[in-house]
Amino acid sequence: MSTLSRSDGLDSRKWGVLLVLCGAIFLEGIDVAMLNVALPSIRADLGLSTGDLQWVMSAYVLGYGGFMLLGGRAADLFGRRQMFVLWLTVFLLFSGLGGFATEGWMLIVARFVTGVAAAFMTPAGLSIITTGFAEGPVRNKALLIYSGTAAGGFTVGLVAGGLLTAIGWRWVFFAPVALSFLILIAALAFVPRSQRPDRPGKPVDAAGALTITTALVLIVLGVERAAHAGIAASAATLLAGLAFLVAFLVIERRSAEPLVRLGILRSGSLVRANLSAILFAAGFFGFQFLVVLYLQELRGWSTLETSFAMLVIGVDAILSPTLTPRLVARFGNARVIFGGLLLAVLAYGLFLPLGADWSYAAMFPGLIVLGLAFSLAYGPLTIVATEGIAEEEQGLAGGLLYTAFQFGAALGLSAVTSVSVAATHAQTPGALLEGYRAGLLVPFAAAVVAAAISALGLRSRRGAVPPAPQEDTPDTSERAGHPASR
């Protein structure tokens, strides 16, 4: 057990560790938000199409989501602190390299590697919290502070992105380097070294990592290609992605050291949390992508005006650590998540009749409701997805959740791009508006389905997670075939 768990309170040492980890998730939030508002400037400078532009975002979230399961498992197997520090360094380097890109493909590659670094760094940080703070009120408090900090990063990133893009979009990539360096120094000073499990002769499930990453990339690519590659090509890409997904499940079922122990998926609350996370992230990221394009390319707003317009969504940075814990204590996680998803349905619904000359007053209700929805859904989803999970699988549980968030984000970006492009028959303002309206149906539908899934858990008690097989079992082949490992 980590030395962090010796007391049930947040002593000075725990606060130090929590602040470092919050700094890392703040970095991730600010990085994504700054890029989001800089997209039109990047398109103009590098000459990117709408499809290529969404890949600047999707490359990051695919690298993030595609390698998240491997990252979460690596944290469990090779040491959480070691993985956190190593990949924070990689994140620092490639975030800076993105600012030197002169071609679209260069920027996309840099963003993909930065996403891979985040895929190893983030679950390591989350599992340091979930193994270092006792399950219950103390851990819940830490997780809600953590999720609130992520929201704060998004909020600050919107404003910072507008300011930096006004100077030059490349500063959106250079600025996180300084913050990454400070967090790296603090991590070396505050985060305790975690004990590396004794695993002689036990390989990492590289085949599982390869197949799940390929599956996610092909599925997102298939959705994105639907608008311009024809039905046959898109369907073939999607089927190939599903085939790799099936291959992944077969590999995990037969592996003695699986990347994902399939028995963990017997928890109904964990499965619902991850499915809801996929759909919630799909709607949230897809919505932002379209609104930024609407404000800057149809309405002619500056990056700074767009940043301040979107800033209201960041109200969750205030509500997540203040209002949400009280609601969770009174109503429970399931009801708070359901309420948050219903508010997301309302927020997206308010934007469906989007007009060519909407005032900010017309947009404000939908944006503020979306910020409230995020504050109610994000933190409690994190709690539910990691509750009842054994310490040695906390990295896996965190990896599953963040894979869900990032895959959902990539899927949402691809889906709104595909629908919007398909509905835009000309580059006139009226045609562009019709495309945006069509694309906004995607986040609305995703929120409706997510709310329906979360409603199934309102009367269900949290299911027990079957324990992982014991390490001292002599015959690993028998253990791999045991029902608990599937």
C-alpha positions as CSV (number, residue, x, y, z in Angstrom):
1,M,0.0,0.0,0.0
2,S,1.3,3.5,-0.8
3,T,2.6,5.6,2.0
4,L,-0.1,8.1,1.1
5,S,-2.8,5.9,2.7
6,R,-1.4,6.0,6.3
7,S,-4.0,8.6,7.3
8,D,-7.6,9.2,6.3
9,G,-7.2,13.0,6.0
10,L,-5.6,15.3,3.5
11,D,-2.3,16.0,5.3
12,S,0.4,18.3,3.9
13,R,2.1,15.5,2.0
14,K,-1.1,14.4,0.4
15,W,-1.9,17.9,-0.6
16,G,1.5,18.2,-2.2
17,V,1.0,15.1,-4.2
18,L,-2.6,16.1,-5.2
19,L,-1.4,19.5,-6.3
20,V,1.2,18.0,-8.6
21,L,-1.4,15.6,-10.1
22,C,-3.9,18.4,-10.5
23,G,-1.2,20.4,-12.3
24,A,-0.8,17.6,-14.8
25,I,-4.6,17.3,-15.5
26,F,-4.8,21.1,-15.6
27,L,-2.0,20.9,-18.3
28,E,-4.0,18.4,-20.3
29,G,-7.1,20.6,-20.1
30,I,-5.4,23.8,-21.0
31,D,-3.6,22.1,-23.9
32,V,-6.8,20.8,-25.5
33,A,-8.8,24.1,-25.0
34,M,-6.1,26.3,-26.4
35,L,-5.8,24.2,-29.5
36,N,-9.6,24.2,-29.9
37,V,-9.9,28.0,-30.3
38,A,-6.8,28.1,-32.5
39,L,-8.1,25.7,-35.1
40,P,-9.4,28.3,-37.6
41,S,-6.0,30.2,-37.5
42,I,-4.1,26.9,-38.0
43,R,-6.4,26.0,-41.0
44,A,-5.8,29.4,-42.6
45,D,-2.0,29.2,-42.2
46,L,-1.5,25.6,-43.2
47,G,-4.3,25.4,-45.7
48,L,-6.2,22.5,-44.2
49,S,-9.6,21.2,-45.2
50,T,-12.3,20.6,-42.6
51,G,-11.6,16.9,-42.6
52,D,-7.8,17.5,-42.1
53,L,-8.5,20.1,-39.4
54,Q,-10.5,17.7,-37.3
55,W,-7.6,15.3,-37.5
56,V,-5.4,17.9,-35.7
57,M,-7.8,17.3,-32.7
58,S,-8.5,13.6,-33.4
59,A,-4.9,12.6,-33.7
60,Y,-4.3,13.7,-30.1
61,V,-7.4,12.0,-28.7
62,L,-6.8,8.8,-30.8
63,G,-3.2,8.6,-29.4
64,Y,-4.6,9.4,-26.0
65,G,-7.5,6.9,-26.2
66,G,-5.7,4.2,-28.3
67,F,-2.9,3.8,-25.8
68,M,-4.7,4.5,-22.6
69,L,-5.3,0.9,-21.7
70,L,-1.7,0.1,-22.2
71,G,-0.8,3.2,-20.2
72,G,-3.1,2.3,-17.3
73,R,-1.7,-1.2,-17.2
74,A,1.9,0.0,-17.4
75,A,1.2,2.2,-14.4
76,D,0.1,-1.0,-12.5
77,L,3.1,-3.1,-13.7
78,F,6.0,-0.7,-13.9
79,G,5.3,1.8,-11.2
80,R,2.9,4.8,-11.2
81,R,5.4,7.5,-10.4
82,Q,8.0,6.2,-12.9
83,M,5.4,6.2,-15.7
84,F,4.1,9.6,-14.7
85,V,7.5,11.3,-14.8
86,L,8.7,9.5,-18.0
87,W,5.7,10.4,-20.1
88,L,5.3,13.9,-18.7
89,T,8.8,14.5,-20.2
90,V,7.6,13.1,-23.6
91,F,4.5,15.3,-23.4
92,L,6.7,18.3,-22.8
93,L,9.0,17.6,-25.8
94,F,6.3,16.9,-28.4
95,S,4.0,19.7,-27.3
96,G,6.8,22.1,-28.1
97,L,7.6,20.3,-31.4
98,G,4.0,20.9,-32.6
99,G,4.7,24.6,-32.7
100,F,7.4,24.1,-35.3
101,A,5.1,22.3,-37.8
102,T,5.1,23.7,-41.3
103,E,2.8,21.1,-42.9
104,G,-0.5,19.6,-41.7
105,W,0.9,16.1,-41.4
106,M,3.7,17.3,-39.2
107,L,1.3,18.9,-36.8
108,I,-0.9,15.8,-36.8
109,V,2.1,13.5,-36.0
110,A,3.2,15.7,-33.2
111,R,-0.3,15.8,-31.7
112,F,-0.6,12.0,-32.0
113,V,2.7,11.5,-30.0
114,T,1.6,14.1,-27.4
115,G,-1.7,12.1,-27.0
116,V,0.3,8.9,-26.6
117,A,2.3,10.6,-23.8
118,A,-0.9,11.7,-22.1
119,A,-2.2,8.2,-22.4
120,F,0.5,6.9,-20.1
121,M,0.7,10.0,-17.9
122,T,-3.0,10.5,-17.1
123,P,-3.9,7.0,-15.8
124,A,-0.7,6.9,-13.8
125,G,-1.7,10.2,-12.1
126,L,-5.3,9.0,-11.5
127,S,-4.2,5.7,-10.0
128,I,-1.8,7.5,-7.7
129,I,-4.9,9.2,-6.3
130,T,-7.1,6.1,-6.2
131,T,-4.4,4.0,-4.5
132,G,-3.1,6.8,-2.2
133,F,-6.4,8.0,-0.8
134,A,-8.8,5.7,1.2
135,E,-12.0,4.8,-0.7
136,G,-14.9,6.9,0.5
137,P,-15.2,10.6,1.4
138,V,-11.5,11.4,1.3
139,R,-10.9,9.8,-2.1
140,N,-14.2,11.3,-3.5
141,K,-13.0,14.8,-2.3
142,A,-9.6,14.3,-4.0
143,L,-11.2,13.1,-7.2
144,L,-13.7,16.0,-7.4
145,I,-10.9,18.5,-6.8
146,Y,-8.9,16.6,-9.5
147,S,-11.8,16.8,-12.0
148,G,-12.5,20.4,-11.1
149,T,-8.9,21.3,-11.9
150,A,-9.2,19.6,-15.3
151,A,-12.3,21.9,-15.9
152,G,-10.2,24.8,-14.7
153,G,-7.6,24.0,-17.2
154,F,-10.2,24.0,-19.9
155,T,-11.5,27.4,-18.7
156,V,-8.1,29.0,-18.6
157,G,-7.1,27.4,-21.9
158,L,-10.0,29.1,-23.7
159,V,-8.8,32.6,-22.6
160,A,-5.1,31.8,-23.0
161,G,-5.7,30.2,-26.4
162,G,-7.4,33.4,-27.6
163,L,-4.7,35.6,-26.3
164,L,-1.8,33.4,-27.6
165,T,-3.4,32.9,-31.0
166,A,-3.8,36.7,-31.4
167,I,0.0,36.7,-31.2
168,G,0.5,33.6,-33.3
169,W,-1.0,30.1,-33.2
170,R,2.4,28.5,-32.6
171,W,2.4,29.9,-29.1
172,V,-0.5,27.6,-28.2
173,F,2.1,24.8,-28.4
174,F,5.1,26.6,-26.9
175,A,3.3,27.8,-23.8
176,P,2.5,24.4,-22.2
177,V,6.2,23.5,-22.3
178,A,7.0,25.9,-19.4
179,L,4.1,24.6,-17.4
180,S,5.1,21.0,-18.1
181,F,8.6,21.7,-16.9
182,L,7.4,23.1,-13.6
183,I,5.1,20.1,-13.0
184,L,7.9,17.8,-13.8
185,I,10.2,19.4,-11.2
186,A,7.4,19.3,-8.6
187,A,6.6,15.6,-9.4
188,L,10.2,14.6,-8.7
189,A,10.1,16.4,-5.4
190,F,6.6,15.4,-4.1
191,V,5.3,12.2,-5.7
192,P,6.6,9.1,-3.8
193,R,8.3,6.3,-5.7
194,S,5.9,3.5,-6.1
195,Q,7.0,-0.1,-5.7
196,R,7.3,-2.0,-8.9
197,P,5.6,-5.4,-8.8
198,D,7.8,-8.5,-9.1
199,R,6.9,-9.9,-12.5
200,P,9.7,-12.1,-13.7
201,G,9.2,-13.5,-17.1
202,K,5.7,-12.0,-17.5
203,P,5.4,-10.0,-20.8
204,V,3.3,-7.0,-21.4
205,D,0.3,-7.7,-23.7
206,A,1.6,-5.9,-26.8
207,A,-0.8,-7.8,-29.1
208,G,-3.7,-6.5,-27.1
209,A,-2.4,-2.9,-27.2
210,L,-1.8,-3.1,-31.0
211,T,-5.3,-4.5,-31.8
212,I,-7.3,-2.1,-29.6
213,T,-5.4,0.9,-30.9
214,T,-5.9,-0.2,-34.5
215,A,-9.6,-0.9,-33.9
216,L,-10.2,2.6,-32.4
217,V,-8.3,4.3,-35.2
218,L,-10.2,2.4,-38.0
219,I,-13.6,3.0,-36.4
220,V,-13.0,6.8,-36.1
221,L,-11.5,6.9,-39.6
222,G,-14.5,5.0,-41.0
223,V,-16.9,7.6,-39.4
224,E,-14.9,10.5,-40.7
225,R,-14.7,9.1,-44.3
226,A,-18.5,8.6,-44.5
227,A,-19.0,12.1,-45.9
228,H,-16.5,11.9,-48.7
229,A,-15.2,8.4,-49.4
230,G,-18.4,6.6,-50.3
231,I,-20.5,4.1,-48.4
232,A,-18.5,1.1,-49.5
233,A,-15.1,2.4,-48.4
234,S,-16.5,3.7,-45.1
235,A,-18.3,0.5,-44.4
236,A,-15.1,-1.5,-45.1
237,T,-13.1,0.6,-42.8
238,L,-15.7,0.3,-40.0
239,L,-15.9,-3.5,-40.5
240,A,-12.1,-3.7,-40.3
241,G,-12.2,-1.7,-37.1
242,L,-14.8,-4.1,-35.6
243,A,-12.7,-7.1,-36.7
244,F,-9.7,-5.8,-34.8
245,L,-12.0,-5.1,-31.8
246,V,-13.1,-8.8,-31.9
247,A,-9.5,-9.9,-32.2
248,F,-8.6,-7.8,-29.1
249,L,-11.3,-9.5,-27.1
250,V,-10.1,-13.0,-28.2
251,I,-6.5,-12.1,-27.3
252,E,-7.6,-10.8,-23.9
253,R,-9.6,-13.9,-23.2
254,R,-6.7,-16.2,-23.9
255,S,-3.8,-14.1,-22.6
256,A,-2.2,-15.1,-19.3
257,E,-1.3,-11.5,-18.7
258,P,-4.1,-9.6,-20.4
259,L,-4.1,-5.8,-21.0
260,V,-7.7,-5.8,-19.8
261,R,-8.9,-8.6,-17.5
262,L,-12.4,-9.1,-18.9
263,G,-13.8,-10.0,-15.6
264,I,-13.6,-6.4,-14.6
265,L,-16.4,-5.7,-17.1
266,R,-18.8,-7.7,-15.0
267,S,-19.5,-4.6,-12.9
268,G,-22.6,-3.0,-14.3
269,S,-21.8,0.4,-12.8
270,L,-18.3,0.4,-14.4
271,V,-19.7,-0.5,-17.8
272,R,-22.5,2.1,-17.6
273,A,-20.0,4.7,-16.5
274,N,-17.7,4.0,-19.5
275,L,-20.5,3.9,-22.0
276,S,-21.9,7.2,-20.7
277,A,-18.3,8.7,-20.8
278,I,-18.0,7.7,-24.5
279,L,-21.3,9.4,-25.4
280,F,-20.8,12.4,-23.2
281,A,-17.3,13.1,-24.5
282,A,-18.6,12.6,-28.1
283,G,-21.2,15.3,-27.6
284,F,-19.0,17.7,-25.7
285,F,-16.1,17.8,-28.1
286,G,-18.2,17.6,-31.2
287,F,-20.3,20.5,-30.0
288,Q,-17.3,22.7,-29.2
289,F,-15.7,22.0,-32.6
290,L,-18.8,23.1,-34.5
291,V,-19.5,26.2,-32.3
292,V,-15.9,27.5,-32.7
293,L,-16.2,27.1,-36.5
294,Y,-19.6,28.8,-36.5
295,L,-18.4,31.8,-34.4
296,Q,-15.1,32.3,-36.3
297,E,-15.7,31.3,-39.9
298,L,-19.4,32.1,-40.3
299,R,-19.8,35.0,-37.9
300,G,-16.3,36.4,-38.3
301,W,-15.5,36.6,-34.5
302,S,-11.9,36.8,-33.5
303,T,-10.2,34.1,-31.5
304,L,-10.3,36.2,-28.4
305,E,-14.0,36.9,-28.8
306,T,-14.6,33.2,-29.3
307,S,-12.6,32.4,-26.2
308,F,-14.6,34.7,-24.0
309,A,-17.9,33.5,-25.5
310,M,-17.0,29.9,-24.7
311,L,-15.6,30.8,-21.2
312,V,-19.0,30.4,-19.5
313,I,-18.7,26.6,-20.1
314,G,-15.9,26.8,-17.6
315,V,-18.3,27.4,-14.7
316,D,-17.7,23.7,-13.9
317,A,-14.3,24.7,-12.6
318,I,-16.1,26.4,-9.7
319,L,-19.1,24.0,-9.3
320,S,-17.2,20.7,-9.6
321,P,-15.3,21.0,-6.2
322,T,-18.1,23.0,-4.5
323,L,-21.6,22.1,-5.6
324,T,-21.1,18.6,-6.9
325,P,-19.7,17.0,-3.7
326,R,-22.8,18.2,-1.8
327,L,-25.1,16.8,-4.4
328,V,-23.3,13.5,-4.5
329,A,-23.5,13.3,-0.7
330,R,-27.2,13.9,-0.7
331,F,-28.4,12.1,-3.9
332,G,-25.6,9.6,-4.8
333,N,-23.4,9.4,-7.9
334,A,-26.0,7.7,-10.1
335,R,-28.6,10.4,-9.7
336,V,-26.1,13.3,-10.1
337,I,-24.7,11.7,-13.3
338,F,-28.2,11.3,-14.7
339,G,-29.1,14.9,-13.9
340,G,-26.0,16.1,-15.6
341,L,-26.7,14.1,-18.7
342,L,-30.3,15.4,-18.9
343,L,-28.9,19.0,-18.7
344,A,-26.5,18.1,-21.6
345,V,-29.6,17.1,-23.6
346,L,-31.2,20.4,-22.8
347,A,-28.0,22.4,-23.6
348,Y,-27.6,20.8,-27.0
349,G,-31.3,21.0,-27.7
350,L,-31.2,24.8,-27.1
351,F,-28.6,25.1,-30.0
352,L,-30.5,23.0,-32.6
353,P,-32.3,26.0,-34.1
354,L,-29.0,27.9,-34.5
355,G,-29.4,31.1,-36.4
356,A,-27.2,33.0,-38.8
357,D,-27.1,36.1,-36.6
358,W,-27.7,34.8,-33.1
359,S,-26.7,37.2,-30.4
360,Y,-24.6,36.0,-27.4
361,A,-27.7,36.3,-25.3
362,A,-29.3,33.6,-27.4
363,M,-26.3,31.4,-27.0
364,F,-25.7,32.0,-23.3
365,P,-28.4,29.7,-21.9
366,G,-27.1,26.6,-23.8
367,L,-23.5,27.3,-22.9
368,I,-24.1,27.8,-19.2
369,V,-26.3,24.7,-19.0
370,L,-23.6,22.7,-20.7
371,G,-21.0,23.9,-18.1
372,L,-23.4,22.8,-15.3
373,A,-23.9,19.5,-17.0
374,F,-20.2,18.9,-17.2
375,S,-19.7,19.7,-13.5
376,L,-22.4,17.1,-12.5
377,A,-21.3,14.3,-14.9
378,Y,-17.5,14.3,-15.1
379,G,-16.4,13.9,-11.5
380,P,-19.1,11.4,-10.5
381,L,-18.3,9.3,-13.6
382,T,-14.7,9.1,-12.5
383,I,-15.8,8.0,-9.0
384,V,-18.2,5.3,-10.2
385,A,-15.7,4.0,-12.8
386,T,-13.0,3.3,-10.1
387,E,-15.1,2.4,-7.1
388,G,-14.7,-1.2,-5.8
389,I,-11.7,-1.9,-7.9
390,A,-8.7,-3.6,-6.3
391,E,-5.6,-1.5,-5.8
392,E,-3.6,-3.5,-8.3
393,E,-6.1,-2.7,-11.0
394,Q,-6.8,1.0,-10.4
395,G,-4.5,1.9,-13.3
396,L,-6.6,-0.4,-15.5
397,A,-9.9,1.1,-14.3
398,G,-8.5,4.6,-14.9
399,G,-7.3,3.6,-18.3
400,L,-10.7,2.2,-19.3
401,L,-12.4,5.4,-18.3
402,Y,-10.0,7.7,-20.1
403,T,-10.0,5.5,-23.1
404,A,-13.8,5.9,-23.1
405,F,-13.5,9.7,-22.8
406,Q,-10.9,10.0,-25.6
407,F,-12.4,7.5,-28.0
408,G,-15.8,9.3,-27.5
409,A,-14.1,12.6,-28.2
410,A,-12.5,11.3,-31.4
411,L,-15.8,9.6,-32.5
412,G,-17.7,12.8,-31.8
413,L,-15.3,15.0,-33.8
414,S,-15.4,12.6,-36.7
415,A,-19.2,12.2,-36.6
416,V,-20.0,16.0,-36.5
417,T,-17.5,16.6,-39.2
418,S,-19.0,13.9,-41.4
419,V,-22.6,15.0,-40.9
420,S,-21.8,18.7,-41.2
421,V,-19.7,18.2,-44.4
422,A,-22.4,15.9,-46.0
423,A,-25.1,18.5,-45.3
424,T,-23.0,21.5,-46.7
425,H,-23.6,21.6,-50.4
426,A,-21.9,24.9,-51.1
427,Q,-19.5,27.3,-49.3
428,T,-22.2,30.0,-48.9
429,P,-23.2,31.3,-45.5
430,G,-26.6,29.6,-45.7
431,A,-25.2,26.3,-46.7
432,L,-22.6,26.4,-43.9
433,L,-25.3,27.2,-41.4
434,E,-27.3,24.2,-42.6
435,G,-24.2,22.0,-42.2
436,Y,-23.7,23.3,-38.6
437,R,-27.3,22.6,-37.7
438,A,-27.1,19.1,-39.0
439,G,-23.9,18.4,-37.2
440,L,-25.4,19.6,-33.9
441,L,-27.8,16.7,-34.0
442,V,-24.9,14.4,-33.2
443,P,-24.2,15.8,-29.7
444,F,-27.9,16.0,-29.0
445,A,-28.5,12.3,-29.9
446,A,-25.3,11.2,-28.0
447,A,-26.6,13.0,-24.8
448,V,-30.0,11.4,-25.1
449,V,-28.5,7.9,-25.4
450,A,-26.1,8.6,-22.5
451,A,-28.9,9.7,-20.3
452,A,-30.9,6.5,-21.2
453,I,-27.9,4.3,-20.3
454,S,-27.3,6.1,-17.0
455,A,-31.0,5.8,-16.1
456,L,-30.5,2.0,-15.9
457,G,-28.3,2.5,-12.8
458,L,-30.7,4.6,-10.8
459,R,-32.2,1.6,-9.0
460,S,-29.2,-0.7,-9.3
461,R,-26.8,-1.2,-6.5
462,R,-23.1,-1.1,-7.5
463,G,-22.1,-4.5,-8.7
464,A,-19.1,-6.2,-7.1
465,V,-16.1,-6.4,-9.3
466,P,-14.8,-10.0,-9.5
467,P,-11.3,-10.0,-8.0
468,A,-8.2,-10.4,-10.1
469,P,-6.6,-13.8,-10.0
470,Q,-3.9,-14.2,-7.4
471,E,-0.3,-13.8,-8.5
472,D,0.8,-17.0,-6.7
473,T,-1.3,-19.3,-8.7
474,P,1.2,-21.9,-10.0
475,D,-0.3,-22.7,-13.4
476,T,-0.8,-19.5,-15.4
477,S,-2.4,-21.3,-18.2
478,E,-5.1,-22.6,-15.9
479,R,-5.5,-19.1,-14.4
480,A,-5.9,-17.7,-17.9
481,G,-8.7,-20.1,-18.5
482,H,-10.4,-19.5,-15.2
483,P,-13.8,-17.8,-15.5
484,A,-12.8,-14.9,-13.2
485,S,-10.2,-13.9,-15.8
486,R,-12.6,-13.5,-18.6
